[in-house]
Structure formats: structure tokens, C-alpha cells
Amino acid sequence: MTAYAEHDAPEAPRSWHKAQRLTALLAELQARPQSTAELARSFGVGQRSVQRDLEALRAMGHFVQEDTPGLYFIPRNGTLLRPAEVLAAYTALRLAHHHSPALGGHDRRALHTLSLALPERVRHTLNASIRSGGQGVFTDRQMELVAAAWLDGQVLRFDHRERNGILRTGLELGVYFVEISRTNLAPFVIGLNRAAGTVGTYKLARMSNLHLLADRYDVDPHFDPQAYLSDAWGVIGGEDSVTVTVRFDPEAAYRVLEGGFPQSTLIRGDGFVDLEFRAGVDDAGLPRELMPFLLSWGARAEVLSPPEVRCAWLAELRDALARFDRTPQVRG
């Protein structure tokens, strides 16, 4: 008994761990092509272990292919998504559909299509949760043209109304990406502005007079959406960003410490809570997407730095006070 306990007992956990890893590795390779180095980092093992796992998957009858040199994938038979993946995609898409009317028609049709991959016993409830009506009629058409431009590599020409109300006409864009803003679930289009030669972000609902040009473009192979949006509080990303330090009063501390804020770092938590937020800035150097969040806390949050953001925050509060802090006149 002692020899069995010392020699054989540890083998079961190791074998079980490898079985779990093979299942997860199969799902990863069916999702997208990946290198052995990427997979090794994901699973916390060496590349040689990943190579052995690939051989094990081949021995199990899975067709492990090399997409480009060093990138492996496994074609998925049957439905594109597993049931749990369908539900994950459905709930994420329903969040956008339920809270934002921007792409009502496309969202609704996509939700119905996803539900067809699930059993009838749950499909009725899912479809009953979908909002009906003609939401997002205009942005549906805009998204059709954005998708066509992106997928076919055609330059998109359009007009765009800026935040200040100025209409910029005749913009020509090579579409790189589409992102949903966390603040209002509105879709934004990211791409290369041909005239400026820079990557910019454009709100879909503010894009008008869209049409495709005969000109073609290639997406920059070095464009990395994660890197571009790494300092974006919402969708304004790129090279220019700012770190904003905010102090929250103790009465707001418990809500702040619950977390859930992107691009934030806790630097103090002794009653008062200090957080640093990274956010992209506009042409004026201000984090426009972060400002509504800061103002929503009222007197419970104070912007400490940088000075230009603090001044803009104070100006907004003073303007609100000047507009609405009026003493009612008493008539005798």
C-alpha cells in the first residue's frame, strides 16, 4: 500500500490535467491559428509539451494543420460554435441589442440565427427576449456599407459630424476595425484616413452619404486593435493618452473598490480611494470619453491631476451650478 501511495497516486492528477489541457487545446486551435509559443504561454507549459499535445491530438484523429509556417489550427466539423459558445455570443449580442438601438435590424437577425443552433426548448424564450420594431434603420444601412468596404477592401467615402457640430465632408477611409463603445454601446469605425495618413475613430451614427469607391486598400499588417485601444476608455485610442488621478470620498469607496473600471489602477485605499485612469485624448488634449464618468460622481469624486483635466472638470461643474443654482423668487 505504501509503495502504491508514494508512486502511483500523483499520476492521476497529472493525467487528468493533461486530459483537460488537450480538451482546451482542441478548442483553442478550432477558434483560430496559434503558434506553439502562444499556446505554451496560455497553458503555462513548455513548447515541447505543446508539441507532444499536438501529436496526441493527431493520434486521437484530429486533423492538426499548419496554416502558415508556425501557426497551427484544427478545422471544426459541423456547427461553427458549441452550445455554450452560442449562448455566450447570444448574451453578449443581446446586451448591445437591448441597450442600444444602433444596429437593431442586424442585431435582431443575428440573434435569431444564433438561436437556431440551440434546442427548441430554449429557443422560444430567447426569441421572446428580442426587441421588435424598426430600430436602427439608418445605421443598419451604414453598417452594410462599412462591412462591404472592410470585407472587400474598398475605400469608403463619407461625411462625418464631429462632436462640436462641424460637418467634415468627403472623408476617405480604409476600414481597419469596428468597436462598440462601453459607455453607450454605440458602434464606431476605426480606419486609415487617406488624406491625413492617420488612423482615426468615427461614430457610425454620425457617418452620412456613405458610398464605396473603386479604389482598393490593404489593412496595415502591423495594425493591432488591442494596442490601438490599450489606452482607450471607450473607443478613442492611438498614441495620445493621458493618466488622470481621481480621489473618491469614503461614501463612494465601496462602489469604487467593486472594480469593473477599464484602464484603471488603484493607488490608495485608506478610506479615501485614489485611482489612476488611462484614457485617449481628443485634439484638445482632453479625455472626452472619461469626462462624463468623472462628472457622474458629483461631489464624491475630485480630479487631482493633470491640471488641464482638473480645470475642464471644474469648469463643467461651475457651468452646471451657474445654470441651475437659482434661488426661487418668493412672491408676496
FILO-607363 format. One record per residue (C-alpha): residue number from 1; residue in one letter; x, y, z. Coordinates in pm, 1 decimal, decimal comma. Layout:
<nodes>
<node NUM "A" <X Y Z>>
...
</nodes>
This chain:
<nodes>
<node 1 "M" <0,0 0,0 0,0>>
<node 2 "T" <278,7 240,6 87,4>>
<node 3 "A" <458,3 181,5 -242,6>>
<node 4 "Y" <132,4 239,4 -435,0>>
<node 5 "A" <55,6 560,7 -249,9>>
<node 6 "E" <404,1 701,2 -299,1>>
<node 7 "H" <447,8 600,6 -663,0>>
<node 8 "D" <104,0 590,2 -828,7>>
<node 9 "A" <-116,2 844,7 -650,9>>
<node 10 "P" <43,9 1155,7 -805,2>>
<node 11 "E" <-3,1 1015,0 -1158,5>>
<node 12 "A" <-382,1 1056,6 -1162,9>>
<node 13 "P" <-381,2 1435,7 -1114,4>>
<node 14 "R" <-111,1 1477,9 -1382,7>>
<node 15 "S" <-303,2 1256,5 -1627,2>>
<node 16 "W" <-627,7 1440,3 -1552,0>>
<node 17 "H" <-457,1 1776,0 -1601,6>>
<node 18 "K" <-327,5 1670,1 -1942,1>>
<node 19 "A" <-671,9 1548,1 -2045,6>>
<node 20 "Q" <-816,9 1884,7 -1953,4>>
<node 21 "R" <-536,2 2058,1 -2141,2>>
<node 22 "L" <-597,3 1852,7 -2455,8>>
<node 23 "T" <-967,6 1944,1 -2448,8>>
<node 24 "A" <-887,0 2311,9 -2404,2>>
<node 25 "L" <-612,7 2294,8 -2668,4>>
<node 26 "L" <-859,8 2148,3 -2918,0>>
<node 27 "A" <-1099,4 2438,9 -2855,7>>
<node 28 "E" <-818,1 2693,9 -2888,7>>
<node 29 "L" <-695,1 2554,3 -3221,1>>
<node 30 "Q" <-1050,3 2535,1 -3357,0>>
<node 31 "A" <-1101,4 2901,1 -3263,2>>
<node 32 "R" <-800,3 3043,7 -3450,8>>
<node 33 "P" <-449,8 2954,5 -3574,7>>
<node 34 "Q" <-186,5 2983,7 -3299,6>>
<node 35 "S" <182,8 2916,2 -3253,4>>
<node 36 "T" <328,3 2672,6 -3004,7>>
<node 37 "A" <479,2 2969,6 -2819,7>>
<node 38 "E" <134,1 3130,4 -2776,8>>
<node 39 "L" <-17,2 2802,8 -2661,6>>
<node 40 "A" <268,2 2740,4 -2419,7>>
<node 41 "R" <206,5 3081,5 -2258,1>>
<node 42 "S" <-169,2 3019,1 -2242,3>>
<node 43 "F" <-133,3 2683,4 -2068,4>>
<node 44 "G" <175,8 2754,2 -1862,3>>
<node 45 "V" <381,1 2469,9 -2011,2>>
<node 46 "G" <685,8 2443,1 -2234,2>>
<node 47 "Q" <668,0 2442,0 -2613,3>>
<node 48 "R" <787,6 2081,7 -2619,2>>
<node 49 "S" <482,8 1985,4 -2412,2>>
<node 50 "V" <260,9 2162,9 -2664,0>>
<node 51 "Q" <428,6 1972,4 -2948,3>>
<node 52 "R" <357,7 1645,2 -2767,4>>
<node 53 "D" <-3,4 1756,1 -2716,5>>
<node 54 "L" <-37,3 1824,5 -3088,7>>
<node 55 "E" <87,5 1473,7 -3162,1>>
<node 56 "A" <-162,9 1337,2 -2909,5>>
<node 57 "L" <-447,6 1522,4 -3082,5>>
<node 58 "R" <-335,8 1381,1 -3417,1>>
<node 59 "A" <-332,6 1031,9 -3266,8>>
<node 60 "M" <-690,0 1093,0 -3146,6>>
<node 61 "G" <-795,2 1156,1 -3507,2>>
<node 62 "H" <-797,4 1537,5 -3511,5>>
<node 63 "F" <-664,0 1697,2 -3830,7>>
<node 64 "V" <-396,5 1935,9 -3698,8>>
<node 65 "Q" <-297,3 2166,8 -3983,1>>
<node 66 "E" <-28,3 2429,4 -4022,8>>
<node 67 "D" <-196,3 2745,2 -4155,3>>
<node 68 "T" <121,1 2944,1 -4218,9>>
<node 69 "P" <466,1 2835,8 -4101,6>>
<node 70 "G" <449,5 2800,1 -3724,0>>
<node 71 "L" <71,8 2856,7 -3688,5>>
<node 72 "Y" <-146,1 2553,7 -3615,7>>
<node 73 "F" <-522,9 2505,4 -3630,5>>
<node 74 "I" <-784,6 2230,7 -3637,6>>
<node 75 "P" <-1085,0 2262,7 -3872,7>>
<node 76 "R" <-1413,9 2238,0 -3690,1>>
<node 77 "N" <-1673,9 1998,3 -3826,1>>
<node 78 "G" <-2042,1 2083,0 -3819,8>>
<node 79 "T" <-2166,0 2397,9 -3646,6>>
<node 80 "L" <-1926,4 2686,8 -3608,9>>
<node 81 "L" <-1994,2 2728,3 -3236,5>>
<node 82 "R" <-2056,9 2489,4 -2949,4>>
<node 83 "P" <-2379,2 2537,5 -2744,7>>
<node 84 "A" <-2202,0 2718,3 -2460,5>>
<node 85 "E" <-2027,9 2941,7 -2714,2>>
<node 86 "V" <-2359,2 3015,4 -2886,0>>
<node 87 "L" <-2509,8 3121,5 -2552,8>>
<node 88 "A" <-2206,4 3338,0 -2475,2>>
<node 89 "A" <-2232,4 3507,7 -2815,3>>
<node 90 "Y" <-2610,6 3540,5 -2779,9>>
<node 91 "T" <-2598,1 3707,2 -2437,7>>
<node 92 "A" <-2323,1 3948,0 -2546,4>>
<node 93 "L" <-2511,3 4044,1 -2862,9>>
<node 94 "R" <-2839,4 4077,3 -2674,9>>
<node 95 "L" <-2671,2 4323,1 -2437,1>>
<node 96 "A" <-2597,8 4552,1 -2730,5>>
<node 97 "H" <-2942,4 4494,3 -2883,5>>
<node 98 "H" <-3126,5 4554,9 -2555,4>>
<node 99 "H" <-2942,1 4872,0 -2455,0>>
<node 100 "S" <-2858,6 5032,8 -2788,4>>
<node 101 "P" <-3081,7 5078,4 -3094,8>>
<node 102 "A" <-2786,9 5144,1 -3325,7>>
<node 103 "L" <-2794,3 4815,8 -3520,3>>
<node 104 "G" <-3144,3 4695,0 -3435,4>>
<node 105 "G" <-3210,9 4509,8 -3760,0>>
<node 106 "H" <-2872,6 4337,0 -3786,3>>
<node 107 "D" <-2871,1 4252,3 -3414,4>>
<node 108 "R" <-3220,5 4105,2 -3432,2>>
<node 109 "R" <-3149,0 3887,6 -3735,6>>
<node 110 "A" <-2816,5 3770,9 -3590,8>>
<node 111 "L" <-2985,5 3675,6 -3262,6>>
<node 112 "H" <-3247,6 3470,7 -3446,4>>
<node 113 "T" <-2973,1 3297,0 -3646,9>>
<node 114 "L" <-2776,6 3212,8 -3333,6>>
<node 115 "S" <-3087,7 3071,5 -3166,7>>
<node 116 "L" <-3126,2 2817,4 -3449,8>>
<node 117 "A" <-2812,3 2641,4 -3322,6>>
<node 118 "L" <-2984,0 2572,9 -2988,6>>
<node 119 "P" <-3260,6 2330,6 -2885,2>>
<node 120 "E" <-3623,1 2433,2 -2936,6>>
<node 121 "R" <-3684,0 2415,1 -2560,0>>
<node 122 "V" <-3470,5 2726,9 -2505,2>>
<node 123 "R" <-3515,5 2894,0 -2845,5>>
<node 124 "H" <-3866,9 3024,7 -2772,8>>
<node 125 "T" <-3757,3 3204,8 -2457,1>>
<node 126 "L" <-3453,1 3350,3 -2629,2>>
<node 127 "N" <-3652,7 3484,4 -2922,0>>
<node 128 "A" <-3917,9 3626,8 -2690,9>>
<node 129 "S" <-3645,6 3841,0 -2532,3>>
<node 130 "I" <-3562,4 4016,5 -2859,6>>
<node 131 "R" <-3692,9 4368,2 -2901,2>>
<node 132 "S" <-3913,5 4411,4 -3207,0>>
<node 133 "G" <-3959,5 4720,0 -3421,4>>
<node 134 "G" <-3763,9 4923,1 -3672,6>>
<node 135 "Q" <-3474,7 5028,0 -3450,1>>
<node 136 "G" <-3151,7 5130,2 -3615,9>>
<node 137 "V" <-3287,4 5161,2 -3971,6>>
<node 138 "F" <-3028,5 5418,0 -4077,0>>
<node 139 "T" <-2725,8 5267,7 -3904,6>>
<node 140 "D" <-2819,4 4924,2 -4041,2>>
<node 141 "R" <-2765,3 5058,9 -4393,0>>
<node 142 "Q" <-2445,5 5233,1 -4287,1>>
<node 143 "M" <-2313,8 4911,1 -4135,8>>
<node 144 "E" <-2386,9 4726,7 -4461,3>>
<node 145 "L" <-2155,6 4965,9 -4647,8>>
<node 146 "V" <-1887,8 4960,6 -4375,6>>
<node 147 "A" <-1890,1 4579,6 -4382,6>>
<node 148 "A" <-1870,4 4573,3 -4762,0>>
<node 149 "A" <-1578,6 4817,9 -4759,4>>
<node 150 "W" <-1390,0 4621,1 -4495,0>>
<node 151 "L" <-1450,9 4273,0 -4630,9>>
<node 152 "D" <-1388,6 4365,5 -4995,8>>
<node 153 "G" <-1102,8 4608,7 -4934,5>>
<node 154 "Q" <-1275,2 4907,1 -5094,3>>
<node 155 "V" <-1217,5 5264,6 -4983,9>>
<node 156 "L" <-1523,5 5415,6 -4811,7>>
<node 157 "R" <-1615,2 5780,9 -4871,1>>
<node 158 "F" <-1848,2 5956,4 -4624,8>>
<node 159 "D" <-1927,9 6273,4 -4432,4>>
<node 160 "H" <-1891,1 6284,5 -4053,4>>
<node 161 "R" <-2038,4 6525,0 -3798,8>>
<node 162 "E" <-1789,9 6596,7 -3520,8>>
<node 163 "R" <-1875,4 6646,7 -3152,4>>
<node 164 "N" <-1867,9 7024,4 -3199,1>>
<node 165 "G" <-2131,1 7000,0 -3473,2>>
<node 166 "I" <-1895,1 7071,7 -3763,8>>
<node 167 "L" <-1961,5 6851,4 -4067,1>>
<node 168 "R" <-1647,9 6711,4 -4232,5>>
<node 169 "T" <-1721,3 6609,9 -4588,4>>
<node 170 "G" <-1556,3 6380,0 -4838,1>>
<node 171 "L" <-1358,2 6169,9 -4591,0>>
<node 172 "E" <-1199,6 5859,4 -4745,1>>
<node 173 "L" <-1134,1 5567,7 -4515,3>>
<node 174 "G" <-970,5 5228,5 -4531,5>>
<node 175 "V" <-1167,8 5037,7 -4266,9>>
<node 176 "Y" <-948,6 4854,0 -4015,4>>
<node 177 "F" <-1186,5 4762,1 -3732,9>>
<node 178 "V" <-1531,3 4812,5 -3575,4>>
<node 179 "E" <-1559,1 4864,0 -3199,1>>
<node 180 "I" <-1852,0 4907,7 -2959,7>>
<node 181 "S" <-1816,5 5184,8 -2701,6>>
<node 182 "R" <-1853,2 5067,9 -2342,6>>
<node 183 "T" <-2019,6 5396,1 -2242,4>>
<node 184 "N" <-2319,6 5388,3 -2477,3>>
<node 185 "L" <-2284,9 5063,7 -2676,5>>
<node 186 "A" <-2265,3 5267,1 -2996,9>>
<node 187 "P" <-2061,1 5123,4 -3286,8>>
<node 188 "F" <-1752,4 5311,7 -3404,3>>
<node 189 "V" <-1546,8 5256,9 -3718,7>>
<node 190 "I" <-1166,9 5265,9 -3696,0>>
<node 191 "G" <-954,9 5305,7 -4004,4>>
<node 192 "L" <-693,3 5491,7 -4203,4>>
<node 193 "N" <-793,4 5843,6 -4311,0>>
<node 194 "R" <-630,4 5860,4 -4655,0>>
<node 195 "A" <-592,3 6238,7 -4663,2>>
<node 196 "A" <-442,9 6270,3 -4314,9>>
<node 197 "G" <-247,9 5944,5 -4329,1>>
<node 198 "T" <-350,6 5865,0 -3970,8>>
<node 199 "V" <-576,4 5609,0 -3804,2>>
<node 200 "G" <-894,9 5765,8 -3668,3>>
<node 201 "T" <-1223,3 5671,5 -3499,9>>
<node 202 "Y" <-1565,7 5764,0 -3640,8>>
<node 203 "K" <-1908,4 5715,6 -3483,4>>
<node 204 "L" <-2130,1 5513,2 -3715,8>>
<node 205 "A" <-2443,7 5714,1 -3634,9>>
<node 206 "R" <-2265,8 6036,1 -3739,2>>
<node 207 "M" <-2149,8 5897,3 -4073,8>>
<node 208 "S" <-2364,2 6005,0 -4369,4>>
<node 209 "N" <-2359,7 5995,1 -4750,4>>
<node 210 "L" <-2161,7 5670,3 -4748,8>>
<node 211 "H" <-2055,9 5514,1 -5075,4>>
<node 212 "L" <-1784,8 5278,1 -5194,7>>
<node 213 "L" <-1505,3 5392,4 -5421,5>>
<node 214 "A" <-1338,7 5182,3 -5688,8>>
<node 215 "D" <-1006,1 5236,5 -5509,4>>
<node 216 "R" <-874,8 4939,6 -5312,5>>
<node 217 "Y" <-672,7 4928,6 -4992,4>>
<node 218 "D" <-493,3 4674,1 -4773,6>>
<node 219 "V" <-519,6 4670,1 -4397,0>>
<node 220 "D" <-186,4 4755,2 -4237,9>>
<node 221 "P" <-48,9 4417,3 -4122,3>>
<node 222 "H" <106,4 4593,5 -3822,5>>
<node 223 "F" <-225,8 4740,9 -3705,0>>
<node 224 "D" <-306,6 4584,0 -3368,8>>
<node 225 "P" <-656,8 4666,3 -3232,7>>
<node 226 "Q" <-551,5 4577,6 -2879,5>>
<node 227 "A" <-252,7 4809,9 -2894,9>>
<node 228 "Y" <-455,7 5089,8 -3056,6>>
<node 229 "L" <-727,1 5064,5 -2789,8>>
<node 230 "S" <-492,9 4989,2 -2499,3>>
<node 231 "D" <-530,8 5341,5 -2360,2>>
<node 232 "A" <-890,8 5392,1 -2472,5>>
<node 233 "W" <-1151,7 5443,6 -2204,5>>
<node 234 "G" <-1405,4 5382,2 -2479,1>>
<node 235 "V" <-1306,5 5391,3 -2843,9>>
<node 236 "I" <-1068,2 5687,4 -2877,5>>
<node 237 "G" <-731,4 5516,9 -2893,7>>
<node 238 "G" <-395,9 5562,4 -3056,9>>
<node 239 "E" <-68,5 5707,0 -2944,3>>
<node 240 "D" <-201,2 6004,9 -2743,9>>
<node 241 "S" <-338,8 5933,6 -2398,7>>
<node 242 "V" <-334,6 6082,8 -2051,5>>
<node 243 "T" <-325,8 5949,2 -1694,8>>
<node 244 "V" <-595,9 6106,5 -1478,4>>
<node 245 "T" <-575,6 6076,1 -1098,5>>
<node 246 "V" <-911,9 6083,1 -919,1>>
<node 247 "R" <-988,7 6079,5 -545,9>>
<node 248 "F" <-1318,6 5926,9 -433,6>>
<node 249 "D" <-1480,9 6009,0 -98,4>>
<node 250 "P" <-1525,5 5729,2 160,4>>
<node 251 "E" <-1900,3 5716,4 91,0>>
<node 252 "A" <-1820,0 5618,0 -267,9>>
<node 253 "A" <-1526,7 5393,8 -178,6>>
<node 254 "Y" <-1718,1 5066,3 -160,1>>
<node 255 "R" <-1859,6 5118,6 -507,9>>
<node 256 "V" <-1517,4 5204,6 -648,7>>
<node 257 "L" <-1349,7 4906,5 -486,2>>
<node 258 "E" <-1601,9 4673,3 -651,3>>
<node 259 "G" <-1394,9 4734,8 -963,1>>
<node 260 "G" <-1502,6 4691,9 -1321,0>>
<node 261 "F" <-1340,9 5011,5 -1449,4>>
<node 262 "P" <-1116,7 4967,5 -1753,3>>
<node 263 "Q" <-770,2 5117,0 -1773,6>>
<node 264 "S" <-760,1 5192,0 -1400,3>>
<node 265 "T" <-502,8 5139,8 -1125,2>>
<node 266 "L" <-569,4 5160,2 -751,6>>
<node 267 "I" <-302,7 5373,5 -582,8>>
<node 268 "R" <-465,4 5442,5 -246,1>>
<node 269 "G" <-741,3 5280,1 -43,3>>
<node 270 "D" <-735,0 5406,6 318,6>>
<node 271 "G" <-1086,1 5545,4 349,9>>
<node 272 "F" <-1046,9 5771,6 52,0>>
<node 273 "V" <-977,3 5585,0 -271,0>>
<node 274 "D" <-739,9 5717,7 -536,0>>
<node 275 "L" <-747,9 5570,7 -885,1>>
<node 276 "E" <-543,1 5641,1 -1194,4>>
<node 277 "F" <-727,4 5614,9 -1526,1>>
<node 278 "R" <-564,0 5589,6 -1867,8>>
<node 279 "A" <-772,9 5743,3 -2144,2>>
<node 280 "G" <-729,2 5852,8 -2503,8>>
<node 281 "V" <-749,1 6225,6 -2571,8>>
<node 282 "D" <-904,2 6435,1 -2847,3>>
<node 283 "D" <-743,3 6713,9 -3047,9>>
<node 284 "A" <-771,5 6947,2 -2746,8>>
<node 285 "G" <-580,5 6700,6 -2528,3>>
<node 286 "L" <-881,6 6612,9 -2311,4>>
<node 287 "P" <-1017,7 6263,3 -2232,8>>
<node 288 "R" <-1368,7 6334,1 -2361,7>>
<node 289 "E" <-1493,1 5980,9 -2307,8>>
<node 290 "L" <-1378,5 5977,7 -1945,3>>
<node 291 "M" <-1531,3 6316,8 -1852,9>>
<node 292 "P" <-1898,7 6203,3 -1825,0>>
<node 293 "F" <-1790,5 5922,9 -1592,7>>
<node 294 "L" <-1598,7 6165,0 -1370,0>>
<node 295 "L" <-1887,1 6413,5 -1360,4>>
<node 296 "S" <-2137,9 6138,5 -1278,0>>
<node 297 "W" <-1989,9 6107,4 -927,6>>
<node 298 "G" <-2071,4 6470,0 -844,4>>
<node 299 "A" <-1906,4 6589,0 -523,8>>
<node 300 "R" <-1797,0 6235,6 -435,2>>
<node 301 "A" <-1502,8 6244,9 -675,5>>
<node 302 "E" <-1226,6 6501,4 -721,4>>
<node 303 "V" <-992,9 6516,0 -1020,5>>
<node 304 "L" <-644,7 6573,3 -881,4>>
<node 305 "S" <-434,5 6573,7 -1198,4>>
<node 306 "P" <-331,4 6658,6 -1461,5>>
<node 307 "P" <-408,7 7033,1 -1429,9>>
<node 308 "E" <-577,3 7069,0 -1770,1>>
<node 309 "V" <-820,5 6785,2 -1697,5>>
<node 310 "R" <-889,2 6920,1 -1348,2>>
<node 311 "C" <-963,9 7265,1 -1495,6>>
<node 312 "A" <-1201,7 7116,4 -1755,3>>
<node 313 "W" <-1377,0 6911,4 -1486,5>>
<node 314 "L" <-1417,6 7215,5 -1259,3>>
<node 315 "A" <-1542,5 7429,7 -1548,3>>
<node 316 "E" <-1818,0 7177,1 -1619,6>>
<node 317 "L" <-1926,8 7171,9 -1254,5>>
<node 318 "R" <-1924,4 7551,8 -1229,0>>
<node 319 "D" <-2120,6 7586,8 -1550,2>>
<node 320 "A" <-2385,9 7347,1 -1418,0>>
<node 321 "L" <-2401,6 7542,3 -1091,8>>
<node 322 "A" <-2435,4 7874,4 -1273,8>>
<node 323 "R" <-2714,4 7740,6 -1492,4>>
<node 324 "F" <-2927,8 7567,0 -1233,5>>
<node 325 "D" <-2848,5 7704,2 -886,4>>
<node 326 "R" <-3115,6 7971,3 -891,8>>
<node 327 "T" <-3293,3 8083,3 -576,6>>
<node 328 "P" <-3669,8 8067,6 -632,6>>
<node 329 "Q" <-3832,3 8410,2 -611,9>>
<node 330 "V" <-4094,0 8440,6 -339,3>>
<node 331 "R" <-4396,2 8642,4 -438,0>>
<node 332 "G" <-4558,7 8842,6 -161,8>>
</nodes>
